[in-house]
Amino acid sequence: MKIVVDRNLCIGAAPCVAIAGEVFELDTEGKAVVKNPKGADDETILLAARACPVRAILLYDEQTGKQIFPEAS
């Protein structure tokens, strides 16, 4: 799974860090960054993305490039 954090959307609420601290951390600007994309299983990463109040975490299938979360409308 490819993980992208939209830094323009991120507000630093950090539920991603609370849920998947092995994958996400806050940088010096207080915004989420991916520190280890393989630090948790896909289910945990999806939970972390869903917990983001502004949907700043985008998840993609590495094989197809299709966006997994949030689902495109």
VOGUGU-282996 format. One record per residue: z, x, y of N, C-alpha, C in turn; residue in three letters. Coordinates in Angstrom, 3 decimals, padded with zeros to 6 digits, always signed. Example, Ala and Ser with C-alpha at 12.3 -4.5 7.8 and 13.67 -1.06 7.14 Angstrom:
2
<r><n_w>+007.800</n_w><n_u>+013.190</n_u><n_v>-005.690</n_v><ca_w>+007.800</ca_w><ca_u>+012.300</ca_u><ca_v>-004.500</ca_v><c_w>+007.800</c_w><c_u>+013.200</c_u><c_v>-003.300</c_v><rest>ALA</rest></r>
<r><n_w>+007.080</n_w><n_u>+012.850</n_u><n_v>-002.250</n_v><ca_w>+007.140</ca_w><ca_u>+013.670</ca_u><ca_v>-001.060</ca_v><c_w>+007.870</c_w><c_u>+012.900</c_u><c_v>+000.030</c_v><rest>SER</rest></r>
END
This chain:
73
<r><n_w>+000.000</n_w><n_u>+000.844</n_u><n_v>-001.166</n_v><ca_w>+000.000</ca_w><ca_u>+000.000</ca_u><ca_v>+000.000</ca_v><c_w>+000.000</c_w><c_u>+000.896</c_u><c_v>+001.237</c_v><rest>MET</rest></r>
<r><n_w>-000.880</n_w><n_u>+000.559</n_u><n_v>+002.162</n_v><ca_w>-000.927</ca_w><ca_u>+001.292</ca_u><ca_v>+003.432</ca_v><c_w>-000.065</c_w><c_u>+000.523</c_u><c_v>+004.438</c_v><rest>LYS</rest></r>
<r><n_w>+000.793</n_w><n_u>+001.245</n_u><n_v>+005.147</n_v><ca_w>+001.708</ca_w><ca_u>+000.644</ca_u><ca_v>+006.112</ca_v><c_w>+001.353</c_w><c_u>+001.140</c_u><c_v>+007.503</c_v><rest>ILE</rest></r>
<r><n_w>+001.199</n_w><n_u>+000.195</n_u><n_v>+008.438</n_v><ca_w>+000.899</ca_w><ca_u>+000.535</ca_u><ca_v>+009.826</ca_v><c_w>+001.910</c_w><c_u>-000.177</c_u><c_v>+010.712</c_v><rest>VAL</rest></r>
<r><n_w>+002.514</n_w><n_u>+000.561</n_u><n_v>+011.635</n_v><ca_w>+003.416</ca_w><ca_u>-000.047</ca_u><ca_v>+012.614</ca_v><c_w>+002.677</c_w><c_u>-000.119</c_u><c_v>+013.946</c_v><rest>VAL</rest></r>
<r><n_w>+002.552</n_w><n_u>-001.331</n_u><n_v>+014.474</n_v><ca_w>+001.936</ca_w><ca_u>-001.525</ca_u><ca_v>+015.785</ca_v><c_w>+002.990</c_w><c_u>-001.214</c_u><c_v>+016.841</c_v><rest>ASP</rest></r>
<r><n_w>+002.903</n_w><n_u>-000.042</n_u><n_v>+017.432</n_v><ca_w>+003.920</ca_w><ca_u>+000.410</ca_u><ca_v>+018.393</ca_v><c_w>+003.923</c_w><c_u>-000.422</c_u><c_v>+019.664</c_v><rest>ARG</rest></r>
<r><n_w>+002.822</n_w><n_u>-001.075</n_u><n_v>+019.976</n_v><ca_w>+002.785</ca_w><ca_u>-001.946</ca_u><ca_v>+021.152</ca_v><c_w>+003.600</c_w><c_u>-003.209</c_u><c_v>+020.927</c_v><rest>ASN</rest></r>
<r><n_w>+003.695</n_w><n_u>-003.649</n_u><n_v>+019.684</n_v><ca_w>+004.466</ca_w><ca_u>-004.849</ca_u><ca_v>+019.354</ca_v><c_w>+005.930</c_w><c_u>-004.545</c_u><c_v>+019.047</c_v><rest>LEU</rest></r>
<r><n_w>+006.207</n_w><n_u>-003.394</n_u><n_v>+018.479</n_v><ca_w>+007.563</ca_w><ca_u>-003.059</ca_u><ca_v>+018.025</ca_v><c_w>+008.558</c_w><c_u>-003.101</c_u><c_v>+019.188</c_v><rest>CYS</rest></r>
<r><n_w>+009.684</n_w><n_u>-003.780</n_u><n_v>+018.938</n_v><ca_w>+010.744</ca_w><ca_u>-003.866</ca_u><ca_v>+019.959</ca_v><c_w>+012.005</c_w><c_u>-003.115</c_u><c_v>+019.528</c_v><rest>ILE</rest></r>
<r><n_w>+011.941</n_w><n_u>-002.449</n_u><n_v>+018.391</n_v><ca_w>+013.079</ca_w><ca_u>-001.648</ca_u><ca_v>+017.938</ca_v><c_w>+014.243</c_w><c_u>-002.452</c_u><c_v>+017.387</c_v><rest>GLY</rest></r>
<r><n_w>+013.987</n_w><n_u>-003.669</n_u><n_v>+016.925</n_v><ca_w>+015.063</ca_w><ca_u>-004.494</ca_u><ca_v>+016.364</ca_v><c_w>+015.613</c_w><c_u>-003.881</c_u><c_v>+015.076</c_v><rest>ALA</rest></r>
<r><n_w>+014.795</n_w><n_u>-003.181</n_u><n_v>+014.349</n_v><ca_w>+015.140</ca_w><ca_u>-002.370</ca_u><ca_v>+013.183</ca_v><c_w>+015.540</c_w><c_u>-003.085</c_u><c_v>+011.896</c_v><rest>ALA</rest></r>
<r><n_w>+015.133</n_w><n_u>-004.324</n_u><n_v>+011.641</n_v><ca_w>+015.427</ca_w><ca_u>-004.867</ca_u><ca_v>+010.323</ca_v><c_w>+014.672</c_w><c_u>-004.109</c_u><c_v>+009.234</c_v><rest>PRO</rest></r>
<r><n_w>+013.541</n_w><n_u>-003.518</n_u><n_v>+009.597</n_v><ca_w>+012.793</ca_w><ca_u>-002.724</ca_u><ca_v>+008.615</ca_v><c_w>+013.611</c_w><c_u>-001.527</c_u><c_v>+008.146</c_v><rest>CYS</rest></r>
<r><n_w>+014.331</n_w><n_u>-000.910</n_u><n_v>+009.074</n_v><ca_w>+015.171</ca_w><ca_u>+000.238</ca_u><ca_v>+008.737</ca_v><c_w>+016.352</c_w><c_u>-000.208</c_u><c_v>+007.870</c_v><rest>VAL</rest></r>
<r><n_w>+016.919</n_w><n_u>-001.367</n_u><n_v>+008.196</n_v><ca_w>+018.056</ca_w><ca_u>-001.888</ca_u><ca_v>+007.417</ca_v><c_w>+017.641</c_w><c_u>-002.213</c_u><c_v>+005.998</c_v><rest>ALA</rest></r>
<r><n_w>+016.434</n_w><n_u>-002.739</n_u><n_v>+005.813</n_v><ca_w>+015.978</ca_w><ca_u>-003.155</ca_u><ca_v>+004.491</ca_v><c_w>+015.365</c_w><c_u>-001.991</c_u><c_v>+003.713</c_v><rest>ILE</rest></r>
<r><n_w>+014.594</n_w><n_u>-001.172</n_u><n_v>+004.380</n_v><ca_w>+013.884</ca_w><ca_u>-000.082</ca_u><ca_v>+003.703</ca_v><c_w>+014.030</c_w><c_u>+001.212</c_u><c_v>+004.499</c_v><rest>ALA</rest></r>
<r><n_w>+015.244</n_w><n_u>+001.677</n_u><n_v>+004.609</n_v><ca_w>+015.537</ca_w><ca_u>+002.894</ca_u><ca_v>+005.361</ca_v><c_w>+014.901</c_w><c_u>+004.145</c_u><c_v>+004.788</c_v><rest>GLY</rest></r>
<r><n_w>+014.476</n_w><n_u>+004.070</n_u><n_v>+003.525</n_v><ca_w>+013.780</ca_w><ca_u>+005.205</ca_u><ca_v>+002.917</ca_v><c_w>+012.345</c_w><c_u>+005.295</c_u><c_v>+003.418</c_v><rest>GLU</rest></r>
<r><n_w>+011.833</n_w><n_u>+004.164</n_u><n_v>+003.945</n_v><ca_w>+010.442</ca_w><ca_u>+004.089</ca_u><ca_v>+004.382</ca_v><c_w>+010.318</c_w><c_u>+004.175</c_u><c_v>+005.903</c_v><rest>VAL</rest></r>
<r><n_w>+011.205</n_w><n_u>+003.464</n_u><n_v>+006.608</n_v><ca_w>+011.117</ca_w><ca_u>+003.365</ca_u><ca_v>+008.068</ca_v><c_w>+012.291</c_w><c_u>+004.056</c_u><c_v>+008.755</c_v><rest>PHE</rest></r>
<r><n_w>+012.035</n_w><n_u>+004.510</n_u><n_v>+009.973</n_v><ca_w>+013.087</ca_w><ca_u>+005.006</ca_u><ca_v>+010.843</ca_v><c_w>+012.673</c_w><c_u>+004.725</c_u><c_v>+012.277</c_v><rest>GLU</rest></r>
<r><n_w>+013.637</n_w><n_u>+004.784</n_u><n_v>+013.183</n_v><ca_w>+013.323</ca_w><ca_u>+004.643</ca_u><ca_v>+014.603</ca_v><c_w>+013.116</c_w><c_u>+006.028</c_u><c_v>+015.189</c_v><rest>LEU</rest></r>
<r><n_w>+012.104</n_w><n_u>+006.154</n_u><n_v>+016.032</n_v><ca_w>+011.837</ca_w><ca_u>+007.445</ca_u><ca_v>+016.659</ca_v><c_w>+012.640</c_w><c_u>+007.572</c_u><c_v>+017.955</c_v><rest>ASP</rest></r>
<r><n_w>+012.375</n_w><n_u>+008.607</n_u><n_v>+018.721</n_v><ca_w>+013.130</ca_w><ca_u>+008.857</ca_u><ca_v>+019.947</ca_v><c_w>+012.911</c_w><c_u>+007.779</c_u><c_v>+021.010</c_v><rest>THR</rest></r>
<r><n_w>+011.853</n_w><n_u>+006.996</n_u><n_v>+020.872</n_v><ca_w>+011.589</ca_w><ca_u>+005.887</ca_u><ca_v>+021.795</ca_v><c_w>+012.212</c_w><c_u>+004.583</c_u><c_v>+021.304</c_v><rest>GLU</rest></r>
<r><n_w>+012.898</n_w><n_u>+004.636</n_u><n_v>+020.144</n_v><ca_w>+013.517</ca_w><ca_u>+003.440</ca_u><ca_v>+019.589</ca_v><c_w>+012.533</c_w><c_u>+002.504</c_u><c_v>+018.919</c_v><rest>GLY</rest></r>
<r><n_w>+011.397</n_w><n_u>+003.033</n_u><n_v>+018.510</n_v><ca_w>+010.379</ca_w><ca_u>+002.231</ca_u><ca_v>+017.830</ca_v><c_w>+010.246</c_w><c_u>+002.693</c_u><c_v>+016.389</c_v><rest>LYS</rest></r>
<r><n_w>+009.889</n_w><n_u>+001.739</n_u><n_v>+015.537</n_v><ca_w>+009.771</ca_w><ca_u>+002.040</ca_u><ca_v>+014.114</ca_v><c_w>+008.575</c_w><c_u>+002.935</c_u><c_v>+013.831</c_v><rest>ALA</rest></r>
<r><n_w>+008.768</n_w><n_u>+003.852</n_u><n_v>+012.907</n_v><ca_w>+007.701</ca_w><ca_u>+004.692</ca_u><ca_v>+012.372</ca_v><c_w>+007.869</c_w><c_u>+004.763</c_u><c_v>+010.857</c_v><rest>VAL</rest></r>
<r><n_w>+006.781</n_w><n_u>+005.057</n_u><n_v>+010.188</n_v><ca_w>+006.816</ca_w><ca_u>+005.225</ca_u><ca_v>+008.733</ca_v><c_w>+007.156</c_w><c_u>+006.675</c_u><c_v>+008.456</c_v><rest>VAL</rest></r>
<r><n_w>+008.282</n_w><n_u>+006.899</n_u><n_v>+007.773</n_v><ca_w>+008.659</ca_w><ca_u>+008.279</ca_u><ca_v>+007.446</ca_v><c_w>+008.283</c_w><c_u>+008.647</c_u><c_v>+006.015</c_v><rest>LYS</rest></r>
<r><n_w>+008.232</n_w><n_u>+007.642</n_u><n_v>+005.118</n_v><ca_w>+007.875</ca_w><ca_u>+007.896</ca_u><ca_v>+003.727</ca_v><c_w>+007.285</c_w><c_u>+006.618</c_u><c_v>+003.133</c_v><rest>ASN</rest></r>
<r><n_w>+005.960</n_w><n_u>+006.470</n_u><n_v>+003.143</n_v><ca_w>+005.346</ca_w><ca_u>+005.238</ca_u><ca_v>+002.661</ca_v><c_w>+005.598</c_w><c_u>+004.951</c_u><c_v>+001.184</c_v><rest>PRO</rest></r>
<r><n_w>+006.012</n_w><n_u>+005.938</n_u><n_v>+000.430</n_v><ca_w>+006.299</ca_w><ca_u>+005.754</ca_u><ca_v>-001.001</ca_v><c_w>+007.798</c_w><c_u>+005.688</c_u><c_v>-001.265</c_v><rest>LYS</rest></r>
<r><n_w>+008.599</n_w><n_u>+005.492</n_u><n_v>-000.211</n_v><ca_w>+010.051</ca_w><ca_u>+005.521</ca_u><ca_v>-000.337</ca_v><c_w>+010.681</c_w><c_u>+004.289</c_u><c_v>-000.942</c_v><rest>GLY</rest></r>
<r><n_w>+009.896</n_w><n_u>+003.239</n_u><n_v>-001.167</n_v><ca_w>+010.431</ca_w><ca_u>+002.016</ca_u><ca_v>-001.760</ca_v><c_w>+009.293</c_w><c_u>+001.304</c_u><c_v>-002.484</c_v><rest>ALA</rest></r>
<r><n_w>+009.670</n_w><n_u>+000.349</n_u><n_v>-003.312</n_v><ca_w>+008.640</ca_w><ca_u>-000.408</ca_u><ca_v>-004.024</ca_v><c_w>+007.959</c_w><c_u>-001.387</c_u><c_v>-003.064</c_v><rest>ASP</rest></r>
<r><n_w>+006.814</n_w><n_u>-001.894</n_u><n_v>-003.477</n_v><ca_w>+006.017</ca_w><ca_u>-002.778</ca_u><ca_v>-002.623</ca_v><c_w>+006.785</c_w><c_u>-004.034</c_u><c_v>-002.214</c_v><rest>ASP</rest></r>
<r><n_w>+007.579</n_w><n_u>-004.566</n_u><n_v>-003.111</n_v><ca_w>+008.347</ca_w><ca_u>-005.784</ca_u><ca_v>-002.807</ca_v><c_w>+009.334</c_w><c_u>-005.542</c_u><c_v>-001.660</c_v><rest>GLU</rest></r>
<r><n_w>+010.005</n_w><n_u>-004.402</n_u><n_v>-001.679</n_v><ca_w>+010.962</ca_w><ca_u>-004.067</ca_u><ca_v>-000.622</ca_v><c_w>+010.250</c_w><c_u>-003.848</c_u><c_v>+000.703</c_v><rest>THR</rest></r>
<r><n_w>+009.108</n_w><n_u>-003.193</n_u><n_v>+000.661</n_v><ca_w>+008.331</ca_w><ca_u>-002.956</ca_u><ca_v>+001.876</ca_v><c_w>+007.855</c_w><c_u>-004.287</c_u><c_v>+002.461</c_v><rest>ILE</rest></r>
<r><n_w>+007.427</n_w><n_u>-005.200</n_u><n_v>+001.602</n_v><ca_w>+007.007</ca_w><ca_u>-006.523</ca_u><ca_v>+002.068</ca_v><c_w>+008.185</c_w><c_u>-007.280</c_u><c_v>+002.687</c_v><rest>LEU</rest></r>
<r><n_w>+009.356</n_w><n_u>-007.185</n_u><n_v>+002.085</n_v><ca_w>+010.549</ca_w><ca_u>-007.816</ca_u><ca_v>+002.662</ca_v><c_w>+010.841</c_w><c_u>-007.256</c_u><c_v>+004.053</c_v><rest>LEU</rest></r>
<r><n_w>+010.721</n_w><n_u>-005.953</n_u><n_v>+004.194</n_v><ca_w>+010.966</ca_w><ca_u>-005.309</ca_u><ca_v>+005.488</ca_v><c_w>+009.955</c_w><c_u>-005.789</c_u><c_v>+006.525</c_v><rest>ALA</rest></r>
<r><n_w>+008.689</n_w><n_u>-005.888</n_u><n_v>+006.134</n_v><ca_w>+007.654</ca_w><ca_u>-006.359</ca_u><ca_v>+007.060</ca_v><c_w>+007.907</c_w><c_u>-007.805</c_u><c_v>+007.464</c_v><rest>ALA</rest></r>
<r><n_w>+008.299</n_w><n_u>-008.624</n_u><n_v>+006.517</n_v><ca_w>+008.580</ca_w><ca_u>-010.038</ca_u><ca_v>+006.812</ca_v><c_w>+009.789</c_w><c_u>-010.193</c_u><c_v>+007.738</c_v><rest>ARG</rest></r>
<r><n_w>+010.719</n_w><n_u>-009.250</n_u><n_v>+007.689</n_v><ca_w>+011.925</ca_w><ca_u>-009.325</ca_u><ca_v>+008.513</ca_v><c_w>+011.666</c_w><c_u>-008.959</c_u><c_v>+009.970</c_v><rest>ALA</rest></r>
<r><n_w>+010.546</n_w><n_u>-008.317</n_u><n_v>+010.243</n_v><ca_w>+010.235</ca_w><ca_u>-007.917</ca_u><ca_v>+011.618</ca_v><c_w>+010.036</c_w><c_u>-009.160</c_u><c_v>+012.486</c_v><rest>CYS</rest></r>
<r><n_w>+010.826</n_w><n_u>-009.299</n_u><n_v>+013.554</n_v><ca_w>+010.736</ca_w><ca_u>-010.517</ca_u><ca_v>+014.365</ca_v><c_w>+009.440</c_w><c_u>-010.648</c_u><c_v>+015.170</c_v><rest>PRO</rest></r>
<r><n_w>+008.714</n_w><n_u>-009.548</n_u><n_v>+015.349</n_v><ca_w>+007.474</ca_w><ca_u>-009.605</ca_u><ca_v>+016.125</ca_v><c_w>+006.234</c_w><c_u>-009.276</c_u><c_v>+015.289</c_v><rest>VAL</rest></r>
<r><n_w>+006.414</n_w><n_u>-009.195</n_u><n_v>+013.986</n_v><ca_w>+005.304</ca_w><ca_u>-008.918</ca_u><ca_v>+013.057</ca_v><c_w>+004.556</c_w><c_u>-007.631</c_u><c_v>+013.416</c_v><rest>ARG</rest></r>
<r><n_w>+005.324</n_w><n_u>-006.583</n_u><n_v>+013.700</n_v><ca_w>+004.727</ca_w><ca_u>-005.308</ca_u><ca_v>+014.092</ca_v><c_w>+004.341</c_w><c_u>-004.437</c_u><c_v>+012.903</c_v><rest>ALA</rest></r>
<r><n_w>+004.722</n_w><n_u>-004.856</n_u><n_v>+011.695</n_v><ca_w>+004.398</ca_w><ca_u>-004.075</ca_u><ca_v>+010.501</ca_v><c_w>+003.231</c_w><c_u>-004.738</c_u><c_v>+009.785</c_v><rest>ILE</rest></r>
<r><n_w>+002.160</n_w><n_u>-003.988</n_u><n_v>+009.648</n_v><ca_w>+000.960</ca_w><ca_u>-004.474</ca_u><ca_v>+008.978</ca_v><c_w>+000.829</c_w><c_u>-003.768</c_u><c_v>+007.640</c_v><rest>LEU</rest></r>
<r><n_w>+000.529</n_w><n_u>-004.526</n_u><n_v>+006.602</n_v><ca_w>+000.392</ca_w><ca_u>-003.972</ca_u><ca_v>+005.264</ca_v><c_w>-001.029</c_w><c_u>-004.214</c_u><c_v>+004.761</c_v><rest>LEU</rest></r>
<r><n_w>-001.609</n_w><n_u>-003.178</n_u><n_v>+004.151</n_v><ca_w>-002.980</ca_w><ca_u>-003.239</ca_u><ca_v>+003.656</ca_v><c_w>-003.036</c_w><c_u>-002.779</c_u><c_v>+002.208</c_v><rest>TYR</rest></r>
<r><n_w>-003.949</n_w><n_u>-003.363</n_u><n_v>+001.451</n_v><ca_w>-004.225</ca_w><ca_u>-002.912</ca_u><ca_v>+000.090</ca_v><c_w>-004.984</c_w><c_u>-001.593</c_u><c_v>+000.198</c_v><rest>ASP</rest></r>
<r><n_w>-004.480</n_w><n_u>-000.554</n_u><n_v>-000.442</n_v><ca_w>-005.123</ca_w><ca_u>+000.765</ca_u><ca_v>-000.336</ca_v><c_w>-006.490</c_w><c_u>+000.792</c_u><c_v>-001.001</c_v><rest>GLU</rest></r>
<r><n_w>-006.680</n_w><n_u>-000.021</n_u><n_v>-002.023</n_v><ca_w>-007.955</ca_w><ca_u>-000.030</ca_u><ca_v>-002.753</ca_v><c_w>-009.061</c_w><c_u>-000.723</c_u><c_v>-001.961</c_v><rest>GLN</rest></r>
<r><n_w>-008.751</n_w><n_u>-001.908</n_u><n_v>-001.442</n_v><ca_w>-009.783</ca_w><ca_u>-002.728</ca_u><ca_v>-000.796</ca_v><c_w>-009.765</c_w><c_u>-002.643</c_u><c_v>+000.725</c_v><rest>THR</rest></r>
<r><n_w>-008.636</n_w><n_u>-002.212</n_u><n_v>+001.288</n_v><ca_w>-008.492</ca_w><ca_u>-002.193</ca_u><ca_v>+002.733</ca_v><c_w>-008.130</c_w><c_u>-003.553</c_u><c_v>+003.307</c_v><rest>GLY</rest></r>
<r><n_w>-008.009</n_w><n_u>-004.556</n_u><n_v>+002.433</n_v><ca_w>-007.695</ca_w><ca_u>-005.923</ca_u><ca_v>+002.876</ca_v><c_w>-006.262</c_w><c_u>-006.003</c_u><c_v>+003.386</c_v><rest>LYS</rest></r>
<r><n_w>-006.099</n_w><n_u>-006.708</n_u><n_v>+004.513</n_v><ca_w>-004.748</ca_w><ca_u>-006.901</ca_u><ca_v>+005.065</ca_v><c_w>-003.972</c_w><c_u>-007.848</c_u><c_v>+004.169</c_v><rest>GLN</rest></r>
<r><n_w>-002.772</n_w><n_u>-007.396</n_u><n_v>+003.770</n_v><ca_w>-001.897</ca_w><ca_u>-008.182</ca_u><ca_v>+002.904</ca_v><c_w>-000.898</c_w><c_u>-008.968</c_u><c_v>+003.741</c_v><rest>ILE</rest></r>
<r><n_w>-000.368</n_w><n_u>-008.317</n_u><n_v>+004.785</n_v><ca_w>+000.629</ca_w><ca_u>-008.953</ca_u><ca_v>+005.632</ca_v><c_w>+000.518</c_w><c_u>-008.431</c_u><c_v>+007.048</c_v><rest>PHE</rest></r>
<r><n_w>+000.689</n_w><n_u>-009.268</n_u><n_v>+008.066</n_v><ca_w>+000.666</ca_w><ca_u>-010.726</ca_u><ca_v>+007.937</ca_v><c_w>-000.724</c_w><c_u>-011.170</c_u><c_v>+007.515</c_v><rest>PRO</rest></r>
<r><n_w>-000.782</n_w><n_u>-012.276</n_u><n_v>+006.809</n_v><ca_w>-002.070</ca_w><ca_u>-012.771</ca_u><ca_v>+006.323</ca_v><c_w>-002.948</c_w><c_u>-013.141</c_u><c_v>+007.505</c_v><rest>GLU</rest></r>
<r><n_w>-004.191</n_w><n_u>-012.714</n_u><n_v>+007.437</n_v><ca_w>-005.145</ca_w><ca_u>-013.042</ca_u><ca_v>+008.506</ca_v><c_w>-005.396</c_w><c_u>-014.539</c_u><c_v>+008.507</c_v><rest>ALA</rest></r>
<r><n_w>-005.472</n_w><n_u>-015.098</n_u><n_v>+009.690</n_v><ca_w>-005.697</ca_w><ca_u>-016.553</ca_u><ca_v>+009.761</ca_v><c_w>-007.151</c_w><c_u>-016.883</c_u><c_v>+009.997</c_v><rest>SER</rest></r>
END
